[in-house]
Amino acid sequence: MNFILKDDTLLTKEECDNIIQWVFVNKKFIIDNKNRHTGYEHCELMDIGDSFGESFSNISLQPISRAITKLVNSYLKEYPETNPLDAWNVEYVRFKWWKPGNYYSLWHSEHTKITPYRVLSFLIYLSDNEAETEFKRYDNVATKAGCGIIFPAYFTHHHRGSPCRKGLDRYVLSGYCSFV
């Protein structure tokens, strides 16, 4: 048991394309020059302290809300051990854009001294690419538009990205479930 749950049916390709288009029209991207190992430009769709319902109330973003809710509920059903934990909820959702050749190159986990309340991490892939999320101790997960994964945020699930072998742009939603 690796505590990684994958769902290939979170979003349709059309929903993924619509989300990407909406973000490019309505958001400004940030480039983090301090952390070049991340390789991505990003924008926040839901920041820490924001309401999940309000963040995704726009009709164009409602498929994201449905996808995250489905992924988290599936995790709770598959791993009922997570149910009795202290209250936790979706804390944060970021849209990430990797240009060709870029990828998150460092092994890392999402539970750190700075982010000690993270319980689960999730990724929802919005584009088809010949790339993977690599796990140090588990099987890699191929990126595919509409597919999502959710897994523990802890050191047990060190992961990183891989470059797209076809040299395509990559789009991913990432987020965390944290103690509240």
N, C-alpha and C positions, 0 to 999 in steps of 0.2 A: 504494500500500500504506500503510495507516494504522496498522497494528499494534494495532488494536482488534478483539478477537474477541468475538462475541456468540453466545449460545446461548439459544434460546427454550424449551428443554426440560429445564432443570435440576431444577425442582420442579413438582409438580402444585399446583393451587389448594388442594386439601385439605391437602397438606403445608405449604404456606405458612400457611394458617389455623391449623394445629396448632402450628407454630413460634411464631406470634404469641401464641396462647393460652398456650403453655407459658412464654414469657418473661414475660408479664404476671402469671402465677401464681407464678413461681419467682425472679424477679429484681427488684431495685430500680433505678429509673431515676435518672440523674444529670442535672442541668441545669447547663450551663456558662454562668454569667452573665457571665464575662469575654469570651467569644467569641460574642456574640449573632448574628453573621453566619452562624453554622452553623445556627441555627434549630431544632435538634433536642434531644430528650432521648435518653439512651443508656444502655446497659449493656454490659459486656464479656462476651463469650461465650468468648473466648480472649485472654488478656493476653500481653504480651511475656514470654517465658521459659516459658510453659505448654506442655504436651505437646498436640499436635494430636489424637492418639488419645484421650487422657484427657478433653480438653475436650468432645469430641463422643461420648463413650461412652454417654451416656444415650440410651435407645431413641428418645425424642422428638426428639433432636438429630442422630441418625444421618443423616437426609436432608440436613442441612447438610454433613456430612462428605463424603457422596457427591457433592453438587453442587459443592463446592469442588474436590475431587479430579478430577472430570470436566472442570471448567473449566480447571484448571491443565494437566492432561494434554492437553487439546485445544489449548491454547496452545503447548505444547512440540511437538506434532505439526505444527501450522500454521506455527510459526516455529522451526525447528530450530536457528537461530542462538543461541537461548537455552540450548541443551543444554550447550555447552562452557564456559559461564560458571562462575566459582567456585561452590561449593555455596550454594544458596539454598533457602528453604522458606517455607511459610506461617508468618507471625510473629504475627498478630494478627487477631482477628475481633470486630467491634462490631455490635450491634443498634441501629439508629437509628429514632427515631419523630419524624416531623414532624406537628404538629397543623395543622389547616386554616390556610392563609395563610402558613405558615412554609416556608422552603426555604434551602438553602445558597447564599447570595447572592454570595459573592466568587469571582472567578476564582482558581484555585489549582492547584498540583500537589502530589504527595505526597512528593517528594524535596526535603528542606530541609536546612539546616545542622543542625537538631536530629535529623533522620531521614535521615542520609546513606546508609544501607544498603538502602533500599527499592529494589526492582527493578521490581515489578509491583503494580498496584492492581486490586482487583476490587470489583464491586457486584453483589449479587443482590437483585432486587426481589421483595418479598413481598406487595405489594398492587397492584391495578389502579388506575391513576390517569391522569388527563389531565395528565401532566407529563413532563419529559425531563431527562436528563443532557445538558447542553450542552457541546460541545467548541469551543474557540476556532477551531481550524483544520480540524475534521472535522465530518462529519454528526452531528447530535444523535441520541440513543438514547431512544426512548419507554419509559417505565416500564411493565412488565407483570408481573404475578405469575408467578413461576417463571422469569423471564428473568434472565440474568446477562451481565455484560461484564467483560473483563479487558484491561488496557492498560498501557503503560509508565508508571512513576511519575514520569517526568521532566518538565521544563519544556515538552517537545514536546507534552504532552497536558494543557495547562491546561483545566480544566473547572469547572463549577458546576452547581447544580440549577436547577430552575424551579418556580414555585408550581403546585399542582394547580388547574387551571381549574374543576374541579367542587367545590372546597372540601372534599376528603376527607382523612382521615388517610393518611399514607404510612409504609410500613415497609420498611427496607432493611438488608441485611447488607453491611458493608464490611470490607475487610481488605487485607492487604499480604503480598507475598512479598518477603523480604529476604535479603541475604547472611547466612550463619550463621558 
